[in-house]
Amino acid sequence: MVLLVFLFSRLAFAAEPSKDPANADVESVVATGFSTDLYAGVNITNYSGSNLDGGVHFAGGVKEFYFVHQHVGFFLGLDYSIRAMSLTTSEGTSWLDIPFGIAFRYKGWTAGENSLGLGAFYSLPLTSRYADAYDLQGGVGIVLYAATYFKISPGFDFGIFADIKYSFFSPITQADYVKFLTTSFGIVARFGH
């Protein structure tokens, strides 16, 4: 519910971008206010401390950014991912992650703009059991999110993203020593400044 309020509040409270006539091509970098990333791609999950095999599956989601300064802001998101989790086959389990943290925005060596987010995430399994033998549980971890955007039109950019999530919790109740590392990458569309 908090995420929905956050997403829709951008319509009511969006700040006008700062205009610098001497450098009009960096208008989106100097703007404060809201922007939204909508992304889809694949994730690769690896497990430590167990004989669980990782693999490749779908990842996607939305992140809402609020920049209080031209280069610094905050983000809150909602990610859906299927994490490969298998002892013998390439099965996956569905998870809902809620990432949040501090965001940085800057011009890079490319013609586009870059965002970097560093924070934490809370992960919830969308099923309670795996392979009718293991109970799944949620928990917290750390997340690093990076994206590069190329301007398509005013208020719309397109690019690529990558994120890395490391769990401080075991996704399996019966094995507290199991941790996972998930790397996701794909395409991203950004709306707003």
C-alpha positions in Angstrom: 0.0 0.0 0.0 2.9 2.4 0.9 4.4 1.7 -2.5 1.1 2.6 -4.3 0.9 5.9 -2.4 4.5 6.6 -3.2 4.0 5.8 -6.9 0.9 7.9 -7.3 2.1 10.8 -5.2 4.6 11.7 -7.9 1.7 12.8 -10.1 0.5 15.3 -7.5 3.9 16.6 -6.2 6.2 16.3 -9.1 8.8 19.1 -9.1 9.6 21.2 -12.1 13.1 20.5 -13.4 15.8 23.1 -12.9 16.7 24.7 -16.2 20.2 25.6 -17.1 20.2 27.5 -20.4 24.0 27.1 -20.7 23.7 23.3 -20.6 20.3 22.2 -21.8 21.4 18.7 -22.7 21.7 17.7 -19.1 18.2 18.9 -18.1 17.3 15.4 -16.7 20.4 15.3 -14.5 19.8 18.6 -12.8 16.1 17.9 -12.2 14.8 17.1 -8.7 11.6 15.2 -8.1 10.2 11.8 -9.1 11.1 9.3 -11.8 10.0 5.7 -12.3 12.0 2.7 -13.7 10.1 -0.2 -15.2 12.3 -3.1 -16.1 12.4 -6.7 -17.2 15.2 -9.2 -17.7 16.7 -12.4 -16.4 18.3 -13.3 -13.1 21.0 -15.8 -12.2 20.8 -17.3 -8.7 23.7 -19.0 -6.9 23.5 -20.6 -3.4 26.2 -21.0 -0.8 26.4 -23.6 1.9 24.2 -26.2 0.2 23.9 -28.6 -2.7 21.1 -26.4 -4.3 21.7 -25.7 -7.9 21.0 -22.1 -9.1 20.0 -21.2 -12.6 18.5 -18.6 -14.9 14.9 -17.3 -14.7 12.7 -14.2 -15.2 13.1 -10.9 -13.2 11.1 -7.7 -13.5 9.8 -4.8 -11.5 9.3 -1.2 -10.8 11.4 1.3 -8.8 10.3 4.8 -7.8 13.0 7.4 -7.3 12.8 10.7 -5.6 15.8 13.0 -6.0 16.1 15.7 -3.3 19.2 17.0 -5.0 20.4 16.9 -8.6 22.6 13.9 -7.8 21.2 12.3 -4.6 17.8 10.8 -3.8 16.0 7.7 -2.5 14.3 4.7 -4.1 11.6 2.2 -3.2 10.6 -0.7 -5.5 8.6 -3.8 -6.0 10.4 -6.7 -7.8 9.1 -10.1 -8.9 11.6 -12.8 -9.6 11.7 -16.5 -10.1 14.8 -17.8 -8.3 16.1 -21.1 -9.5 16.2 -23.5 -6.6 16.8 -27.1 -7.4 18.3 -30.3 -6.1 17.8 -32.2 -9.4 15.9 -30.1 -11.9 15.8 -26.5 -13.0 12.7 -25.6 -10.9 12.2 -22.1 -9.6 10.3 -20.4 -6.8 8.5 -17.1 -7.0 9.6 -14.2 -4.8 8.4 -10.7 -4.2 11.2 -8.3 -3.2 10.8 -4.8 -1.8 14.1 -2.9 -2.3 14.7 0.5 -0.8 17.7 2.8 -0.2 19.7 5.8 -1.4 20.1 6.6 -5.1 22.8 8.5 -7.0 22.4 10.0 -10.5 25.3 11.2 -12.7 26.5 11.6 -16.2 28.9 8.9 -17.2 31.4 8.3 -20.0 28.5 7.3 -22.3 26.1 9.7 -23.9 23.4 8.7 -21.5 22.7 9.2 -17.8 23.4 6.7 -15.0 21.7 5.8 -11.8 23.1 3.8 -8.9 21.1 2.6 -5.9 22.5 1.1 -2.8 20.2 -0.3 0.0 18.4 -3.2 1.4 15.6 -5.5 0.4 12.9 -7.5 2.1 12.1 -10.7 0.3 8.8 -12.7 0.6 8.3 -16.1 -1.0 5.0 -16.3 -2.9 4.7 -20.1 -2.1 5.2 -21.5 1.3 6.9 -24.8 0.3 9.5 -26.0 -2.2 9.3 -29.5 -3.7 6.8 -30.5 -1.0 9.8 -31.0 1.3 11.1 -27.6 2.3 9.5 -24.7 4.0 10.4 -21.3 2.5 10.9 -18.1 4.5 11.5 -14.5 3.8 14.1 -12.1 5.1 16.4 -9.2 4.4 19.5 -8.6 2.3 21.5 -5.9 0.5 20.9 -4.7 -3.0 23.0 -2.7 -5.5 21.1 -1.4 -8.6 22.6 0.3 -11.6 21.1 1.6 -14.8 22.2 3.5 -17.9 19.6 5.5 -19.8 19.4 7.1 -23.2 16.9 9.9 -23.9 14.1 8.9 -26.3 11.8 11.9 -25.8 11.2 14.4 -23.0 10.2 12.5 -19.9 11.0 9.1 -21.4 14.4 7.3 -21.4 15.3 3.7 -22.4 18.4 1.7 -21.4 19.8 -1.3 -19.6 19.9 -2.3 -15.9 21.7 -4.7 -13.6 21.2 -5.5 -9.9 22.8 -7.7 -7.3 21.0 -9.0 -4.2 22.7 -10.9 -1.4 20.6 -12.5 1.3 21.3 -12.3 5.0 18.7 -15.0 5.5 18.2 -18.6 4.4 15.3 -19.1 2.0 14.8 -22.6 3.4 13.6 -22.9 7.0 15.3 -26.3 7.6 18.8 -25.0 6.5 19.8 -21.7 8.2 23.3 -21.8 6.6 22.0 -21.4 3.0 22.4 -17.9 1.5 21.8 -16.7 -2.1 23.3 -14.2 -4.5 21.1 -13.1 -7.4 22.3 -11.1 -10.3 19.7 -9.6 -12.6 20.1 -7.7 -15.9 17.9 -6.6 -18.8 16.1 -3.6 -20.3 14.7 -0.6 -18.4 12.3 2.3 -19.3 12.4 5.4 -17.2 9.5 7.8 -17.0 9.9 11.3 -15.5 13.0 13.2 -14.8 
